[in-house]
Amino acid sequence: AQTVTQSQPEMSVQEAETVTLSCTYDTSESDYYLFWYKQPPSRQMILVIRQEAYKQQNATENRFSVNFQKAAKSFSLKISDSQLGDAAMYFCAYRPINTGTASKLTFGTGTRLQVTL
Amino acid sequence: GAVVSQHPSRVICKSGTSVKIECRSLDFQATTMFWYRQFPKKSLMLMATSNEGSKATYEQGVEKDKFLINHASLTLSTLTVTSAHPEDSSFYICSARPTLSYGYTFGSGTRLTVV
């Protein structure tokens, strides 16, 4: 069974600084997707970034980028130029690639990010 | 982009009554929808996978008779919490994935309080 581990329950970053959130996962699959979701106080889940395991290039979305290390099964999220609006719960998630729309997301336990002035 | 609408956003009910939560895909068809439960400051726990036109698939430990799921159309899935008790109070979230999309779209969630 796939598992996703986020070892940092809470992180804090100053506004405009950079922070990295860690995520490791375990799977026997060779092809899969990895995601970072953000859940602000409104509790609406928002997709931040995704990575296809078959791509070697790390995904980037504006101030958000990932460091994907397939051999190490590591998938960290870097947030640059942190803003107050980045304060939220961040979940790392995994899903297998070849099981259609019924494939399940497996979530990590989450990291609560605080952004300070 | 793909939108999933979930209603109600908040509901308070008396112990012993039933509550229905709706999840609609507004601009895509969803043959499969997922129902999660989230406790405060915790991760999302998958409760069941809702399948259009067939029975839902429940995760281990989830009571099928308490959490009734119906997926009668390609755009609507409902979760009914039957004979609700205070321990059923929680945040419930639905999600679905459009066929050609990598990621999942989530509803805005329902906060259920049983008094």
Interface residues (C-beta under 8 A of the other chain):
Chain A: Y33 F35 S42 R43 Q44 M45 L47 R50 E52 M89 F91 G100 T101 A102 S103 K104 L105 F107 G108 T109 G110 R112
Chain B: A30 T31 T32 F34 Q38 K41 K42 S43 L44 L46 T49 N51 F91 I93 S95 A96 R97 P98 T99 Y102 G103 Y104 F106 S108 G109
